[in-house]
Amino acid sequence: MSKLKRHAAPKFWPIERKTKKYSVSPSPGPHSKEKCTPLGVILRDVMKVADNMKEAREILLSGFVKVNGVKRSRQNFPVGLMDILSVGGQEYRMLVSKNGLYLQKIEGKETGVRLCRVEDKHWIGGKLQLNLHDGTNMISSVKCSTGDVLVIGLPEMNVKEVLKLEKNSVVLVTAGNNSGDVGKIKEIIVTRSAKPNQAVVALGNRSVSLPRDFVFVVGKEKPVINVGV
């Protein structure tokens, strides 16, 4: 298992920086190192259900931990934005605030709903494959565009709704100084240059122009899930 120097870990990880040299390094896969928290750190430092990494591994090997409905046993498995974490029957969704990623407890119907942003699309053997923000792919005939968000039902993994990236859609800002804020799209600006496409978002009494990749659609008139605001 690869290691990560603690001083180089994302600032939102609640780990001690000076007592030890290394921490768990997230494994390559669904999320980048800067936009996730490994399961070992979540169990030991965030939820504090384990006193050390050995105990965290024992909990994982017991089968009590699931990510998006799938049992995970590796302490370096990454949990990122909109992932659903289940620990001993308690459900949490990974959300974002100005301080970085955090877990919010969920219950009821929310435990069976995931939001996944469409990052890319490809035709494979005459079928359309959707590549989602969490690294997963799915074959679907649903009509959507890059940047749209799919409301996916668990555990069936069926698309229940498509949240379009368009004017008046409700979005969660996922990066930058406005991270964690929720607002409505006023305009999508498509650039014909190396500059990224922009989304003009109304945040309270002000409007800000953000790279389109900084916004994550969470609803039409209002958020379809609790986004922590």
N, C-alpha and C positions, 0 to 999 in steps of 0.2 A: 504494500500500500504506500503510495506516495505521500510525502509530508509537505506541509506549508508552514513557512515561518510565521509566527503569530503577528509580528509587526506588519506583515504584508497581507494579512487577512482583511476582508471587508470590515469597515468600521462599525457596521451594525451588528456584527457578531458579538455577543456579550461574553467575551472570553478575557481572561487575565493576560495582559501583554508582556509582563516582565518576569513573572514567576517561572515560566517555562519557555523553551525556545520554539517548539513546534506544535502545530495543531493538525487536525485532520484536513486533508486536501480533497475537495469534492471531485468525484470521478467525472471523466468526460461523458457527455451525454445530453440530457434534456436542456440544461441551462449552463450558461457560462459561470466561471468561478466568481465573478463580481456580482452575479444576480441570483445567488442561491445560498442556502445554508445546508450543510451536510447533516444527515440524520443523527450522527453521533453528537454533534454540537447541540442540536435541538434537544435531545434527550438529557444531556448532561448540563448544559449551560442555560438553555432557554426554559425548558419545562422543569428542569431539576428533579427528574424522576430517577436519575442515576448519579451517583457520587463521583464516578470516574468512567473512563472509556471502556474498561473491562465490563462494568455493570451495564453500560449502554449496549455493548455487543451481546450480552446475555439476553437483554430484553428483545433485541432485534431477532436473535436466533429462536426466541420462543414463539415467534409468529404473531405477536400482538400489535405489530406496526404495519400499517398499509399506507401507500401513497396512491391516490386515485383508484382505490379499490384493489390494488395489487400488493401482496405481501412483499416487503423489502427486508433483507437481512444484512445489508452492508452498511457500515457506519459512515461511509463516504458517499452514499447515494444522495444526489442533490435534490433539494426541494425548493422550487422557485415560484414565481408569480402565478397565482390562481390555482396552484396545486392544492388538493384536499388531503390532509394528513389525518389518519385515524390511529389513536393510541389508546388501547384498552377500552374501546367503545366510545371514547370522546372524539369529536370531529372538529377539525380546524381548517381554515382556509388561509393560504399565504397571501397577504396583501402588502401594500407599500404605503409608506408615510414619508415625511421629510427626512426622517432619520434612517430610512432604509426598509428592508423587508421585515414583516412581523406576522405572527400567527394570531388569527381571530377565531374565537370559538363559534361554531355554527351548530344549528340543530334543525329538526323538522325537515321540510322540503328542500332546504338549502344543501343538505348533505348529499342529495342526489343530482346536483346541478354543477356542471363545470363550464367555464368560459374559456374558449381557445381562439386566439387570433390567427387568421390565415396569413401566413408569411409568403407562400408561393403556391403555384399550381402547375401540375405536369400531366400530360396525357401519356398513359402507360397501357399499351395493348388495347387502345380504344376506350379505356376507362380513365376518368379524371381522378388524379391523386391530389389531395390537399395536404400541404405541409404546414403544420401548426407551430405556434410559438414555443411549445414545450418539447419540441423535437419529435413528436409523434406524427405519423402519417395515416391518412384514412382515404379509402375509396368512397366517393360519394357523388351523386348526381345533383346535389343541391346547388342552386344558383347563388354564387357569391363572388366577391372580388378580393384582391389582396388588400389587407387592412380590415376587412370585415371580421366580426367575431361570431363564432358558432356557440349557441347554447346547447350543450351536450348532456344528455341524460345518462346517469350511471345506474347500474353497471352495464346497461345494454349498449352504451356508446352510440346512441342514435341522436341525430341532429333534430332538436325540437324547435329551433328558431334561428334565424340569421339576423344579427344586429349590424346594420349597414353603417359604414364609415361615411357619413354624409351630414349635411346641414341639419342642425337641431338635435342630432344624436347626443346622448349623455356619455361623457368620457371620463375616465380616470387617468390623470397624468402620472406616468410611471418613471419619469427621469427628470433631472434638472432641478432648478430652484423651486419649482411648483409641484414637485413630486408629492403624491398623495391627495392633491386637490381634485375636486370633481366639478365639472362645468359642462356647458353645451357648445357644440361646434357652431360657429357663425359662418365659416367659409373654409373650403379646401382650396389651397393654392398649388397648382401643378406647375412646377418649374421645368424648363427645357434646357437644363444645364446640369453641372455636377452638384449643384446645391440641392439638398433634399427637399422633397415636397413639404409644404407647410400646412398646418391646421391652425386657424384662428379660433381661439377658445375663449368664451366668456366665463371668467372666474369671479363671481360676485359682481362688484361694480367696475371691474376692469376687464380688458381684453388683452390676451397675449398671443403672440405668434410662436408656435412650437414646431419642431420637426415632426412630421406625421408619425414617425415611429415612437414618439414620446407619448402618444395617446392610445388608450385602450377603451374601446366602446363597451359600456356596461348597461346600456338601455336605450330606449326610444324616448319616452316621456319622463321616465324615472329609472333608476337602477333596478335590474332584475334580481340583484343579490345585495346583501348588506356590504357596503364598501367601506365601512368604518367612519362615516361622517354623519 
